Amino acid sequence: MFRHAIVRKPAKNFQYGITSSNLGKPDYNKTLIQHLNYIEALKICGLDIIQLDAEEKFPDSTFVEDTAVVNKSVAIITNLGVSSRKGEELEIKKLLERFYDNIEYIRYPGTLEGGDVLKVDNQYYIGISKRTNKEGARQLARIIKNYGFSCSTVQLFDFLHLKTGIAYIGDNNLIVSGEFIGNPIFEEYNLIKVDKDESYAANCIRVNNFILIAKGFKKLKNSISNLGYKILEIDISEFRKMDGGISCLSIRF
């Protein structure tokens, strides 16, 4: 069960962050409203919200998930894969020190972002991407194995991050889209395959008794509902314009 979530208010210069979506610039006021609605959904899930102030030096800093990998035993501070984001992790580190005795780090030349790390019970999958390199994955694997977890790497070809196209919702159920459909590394799971026209919604999260999913993707919503899960739909259209998804906006622990 998760008890806490760290979020960060979007910066006023959010629209100048990194994106390849070609969906236009986000509307800042609408972004703030959607962020508040996201926080309210986390509260419905029973989480205590720790909200950080906007960080104007870092347009992408509302995507806090990339700065740390956490579980019950340890918090690992990442080394972000693009120079414009380096430094976002510093305040997150100070905050996590209040909750964790064990703090570990990904060190140069390793790079790793939290969006490339998927925890499935006691197994971790690490995406090798443009943001996470093999050295970063090697360091993370070494750290988490010391805490009793196993680890596998997944080479990415199309997606920005591993969790752009995959999500674990518990009970051996794995949501997969795009390049992850048919990947033998995931064949042991019950796969919920996402159609190409709804691939954005594959980035969803389970938070205690709910599944949080992007609003407007009826086929995936029905597939998840048919498995008996409670769903909270959230409109995050402005974050989509900046390559962000449901998981990116919080660190849950």
Stockholm file with secondary structure:
# STOCKHOLM 1.0

chainA/1-253         MFRHAIVRKPAKNFQYGITSSNLGKPDYNKTLIQHLNYIEALKICGLDIIQLDAEEKFPDSTFVEDTAVVNKSVAIITNLGVSSRKGEELEIKKLLERFYDNIEYIRYPGTLEGGDVLKVDNQYYIGISKRTNKEGARQLARIIKNYGFSCSTVQLFDFLHLKTGIAYIGDNNLIVSGEFIGNPIFEEYNLIKVDKDESYAANCIRVNNFILIAKGFKKLKNSISNLGYKILEIDISEFRKMDGGISCLSIRF
#=GR chainA/1-253 SS CCCEEEEECCCTTGGGSCCCCCSCCCCHHHHHHHHHHHHHHHHHTTCEEEEECCCTTCTTTTCGGGGEEECSSCEEECBCSSGGGTTTHHHHHHHHTTTCSCEEECCTTCCBCGGGEEEETTEEEEEECSSSCHHHHHHHHHHHHTTTCEEEEEECSSCSSGGGSEEECSTTEEEECGGGTTCGGGTTSEEEECCGGGGGGGCCEEETTEEEEETTCHHHHHHHHTTTCEEEEECCHHHHTTTCCTGGGCEEC
#=GC SS_cons         CCCEEEEECCCTTGGGSCCCCCSCCCCHHHHHHHHHHHHHHHHHTTCEEEEECCCTTCTTTTCGGGGEEECSSCEEECBCSSGGGTTTHHHHHHHHTTTCSCEEECCTTCCBCGGGEEEETTEEEEEECSSSCHHHHHHHHHHHHTTTCEEEEEECSSCSSGGGSEEECSTTEEEECGGGTTCGGGTTSEEEECCGGGGGGGCCEEETTEEEEETTCHHHHHHHHTTTCEEEEECCHHHHTTTCCTGGGCEEC
//
